[in-house]
């Protein structure tokens, strides 16, 4: 379970004012000193994530956030980290300690607007002689039944577990849903250029292979250069070919007519995001020109390499196919702008490093600001003229 990638874990984020007991509650839930606890206001200065397995919940990531009422010199930056934590939260545990204030109401509205399930908690319950007034106040504000919890005595922890389990049931989505049947032969064409990690496969390839094996499929793997020989060695064409988007054009020209084609990026766009929105967003490519502004967003942060798809190859292709004067900005990791309105189009990677909630929130932000958003694989297929001939 500890090998489960963060992108496949249930993300539970803890929100509340400074010193509302978020760090103490996480330590109590895990039975470990996961985060530093102190009575000094503002001890948690950045979001802290802890991968862990919780009974009845399975593989999770617990996210401890800075207090959203931090008024220190660095407070604005700390609150910005709390906003980023909300971007990836599958469940929000909202802690109330003392009288409910304007910050509590504002953040509750923010979480509810994102359609994140909220579990209201009256924390530090052991400090109150009479909990009823606060419980009543929280229930009135949230329209939900709050749970009284004490990290010190353990009161309410079991009830909190049950509430989290009730919200943890997620729609069952698979990478290859609807694309393969048991017994199919699937070819994986995986270029091994300088950006491919030495001695290992990247996460989308590993996850795809594992699912194919679970589905009792036969997997044939090769490089782009080795594809003709691999096809020659097969008794019949593969039902499906999956490749890296960057070699879509080359693989399409080599594939047998009977074989369907897709890419890892497209598969993960289906799995993590909203493929229909991405396909619709790709239509914007036809109207871009000199001076148009495009944002390329990568889920991971890394040093650019000569053959990097998002930072080198895709920008070069866009400028070659659309205009040399295209303005392209590139961001990585969590550095996704709150304001997308300066852009004519957002092109996102397959987001194998993000959980689905994180991707969906980015799509929702773009849609709310009326900015088209698409995906690496969909973009490359559109630019090479094969979008209507691939599987998505």
Secondary structure, DSSP 8 states (H G I E B T S, - for coil): -TTS-GGGSEEEEEE-STTSSHHHHHHHHHTS--S---SSTT---S-EEEEEEETTTEEEEEEE---TT--STTHHHHHHHHHHHHHH-SEEEEEE-SS--HHHHHHHHHHHHTT-EEEEEE--GGG-S--HHHHHHHHHHHSS--EE--TTT-TTHHHHHHHHHHH-------TTTTT--TT-EEEEE----TTS-TTS--HHHHHHHHHHHHTT-EEEEE-TTTHHHHHHH-SS--SEEEE-GGGHHHHHHHS-TTSEEEEHHHHHHHHHS-HHHHHHHGGGGGG--TT-EEEEEESS-----TT-IIIIIHHHHHHHHT-TT-EEEEEETT---S--TT-SEEEE---TTS-HHHHHHHHHHHHHTT--EEEHHHHHHHHTT-GGGS--
